[in-house]
Amino acid sequence: MSEHRIHMAGHVTERHITRAGQGGDRDVFEYALLRVVPRVERGECINAGVLVYCRAQAYVGARTHLDEARLLALDPDADVAGIRAALSAVEGVCGGGTTAGQAAGDDAGRRFRWLVAPRSTVVQPGPVHTGLTTDPAAETGRLLELLVR
């Protein structure tokens, strides 16, 4: 079954609805945006990265991109170096190994769940969404280009 959807720009796209067991060779994945909230009390944010988790492929990955001009437009006094370090730490946790610190021994799912847990800090995860993919690493890059850059 498929469903047609009209976007605001007037383009018609086709979205396929897949029922359980009909995904073919695609696997379910989850993703969340990483948001930078330079002044937590104001709640203004910019997207600065994406986290992707695919249980079937034991994959967890993150890609980040900090638009410094946009960040400084929200808060001219933002700690750019500190924010870059926090984003880099997220990528390190996803990568596992020694860069993951205490999370190094955790499986991909546990690291993803820890990273998407709500927090009131400058770098925050957004809500978790789902999709289907054959290549979660490529999906990470695609979502970065689509939602962050």
C-alpha positions in Angstrom: 0.0 0.0 0.0 1.3 3.5 -0.7 0.1 7.0 0.3 0.5 10.2 -1.7 1.5 13.3 0.3 1.6 16.9 -1.0 4.3 19.1 0.5 4.0 22.8 1.1 6.0 23.5 -2.0 3.5 21.7 -4.1 5.6 18.7 -4.9 3.9 15.3 -4.8 5.9 12.5 -3.3 5.1 8.9 -2.7 5.6 7.4 0.7 5.5 3.7 1.0 3.9 2.2 4.2 5.6 -1.0 5.1 4.0 -3.5 7.4 5.9 -5.8 9.8 8.0 -8.4 7.8 7.7 -6.4 4.5 10.8 -4.4 4.9 12.7 -6.5 2.4 16.4 -6.1 3.0 16.0 -2.9 5.0 16.4 -2.7 8.7 14.7 -0.4 11.2 16.8 2.4 12.5 16.3 5.1 15.1 17.7 8.6 15.0 17.7 11.8 17.0 19.1 15.3 16.3 21.7 16.8 18.5 20.7 20.4 19.3 22.9 23.1 20.7 21.0 25.3 23.2 23.5 28.0 24.1 21.2 29.7 26.6 19.1 27.0 28.2 16.8 29.5 29.9 15.8 30.9 26.4 15.3 27.5 24.8 16.6 28.7 21.4 18.5 26.0 19.5 20.3 25.0 16.3 20.7 21.5 15.0 24.4 20.4 15.2 24.4 16.7 14.6 22.5 13.4 14.3 22.7 10.1 16.2 21.7 6.9 14.4 21.1 3.5 15.9 20.3 0.3 14.0 19.9 -2.7 16.3 19.9 -5.3 13.5 23.4 -4.2 12.4 24.6 -3.3 15.9 25.4 0.2 14.6 25.5 3.4 16.5 27.0 6.5 14.9 27.0 10.3 15.1 27.9 13.0 12.7 28.2 16.6 13.8 28.5 20.0 12.1 28.5 23.2 14.2 27.5 26.3 12.2 29.5 28.8 14.3 27.8 31.9 12.7 24.4 30.6 13.6 25.5 29.7 17.1 27.0 33.2 17.7 23.8 34.8 16.4 21.9 33.2 19.2 24.6 33.9 21.8 27.6 36.0 21.0 29.3 34.7 24.2 28.8 31.0 23.5 31.7 28.7 24.4 32.4 27.5 20.9 35.4 25.4 21.9 33.4 23.7 24.7 30.5 23.0 22.5 32.8 21.5 19.8 34.3 19.3 22.6 30.9 18.1 23.7 29.9 17.2 20.1 33.2 15.4 19.7 32.6 13.5 22.9 29.2 12.3 21.5 31.0 11.0 18.4 33.5 9.3 20.6 30.9 7.5 22.7 29.2 6.2 19.5 32.6 5.0 18.1 33.2 2.9 21.2 36.7 1.8 22.2 38.9 4.0 24.4 37.2 7.2 23.1 33.9 6.1 24.7 35.2 6.4 28.2 33.1 4.4 30.7 30.6 3.5 27.9 33.3 1.6 26.1 32.0 -1.8 27.4 28.4 -1.0 26.6 26.7 -2.4 23.5 25.5 0.0 20.7 21.9 0.1 22.0 22.9 1.1 25.5 25.2 3.8 24.2 22.4 5.2 22.0 19.9 5.2 24.8 22.3 7.0 27.1 23.0 9.6 24.5 19.3 10.3 23.7 18.3 10.5 27.4 16.8 14.0 28.1 19.2 16.5 29.7 19.3 20.1 30.4 22.7 21.0 29.1 24.0 23.1 26.1 24.1 20.0 23.8 20.8 18.1 24.0 19.2 15.3 22.1 15.9 15.8 20.3 13.1 13.3 20.1 13.8 9.8 18.7 12.4 9.0 15.2 12.5 5.8 13.2 13.0 4.7 9.6 14.2 1.9 7.4 17.6 1.6 5.8 20.0 -0.8 4.2 23.1 1.2 5.3 22.9 3.0 8.6 26.3 4.7 8.2 25.2 6.2 4.9 21.9 7.2 6.6 23.8 9.1 9.2 25.5 11.2 6.5 22.2 11.7 4.6 20.4 12.9 7.7 23.2 15.3 8.6 22.9 16.9 5.1 19.1 17.0 5.2 18.6 18.2 8.8 21.7 19.9 10.0 23.8 21.5 7.2 
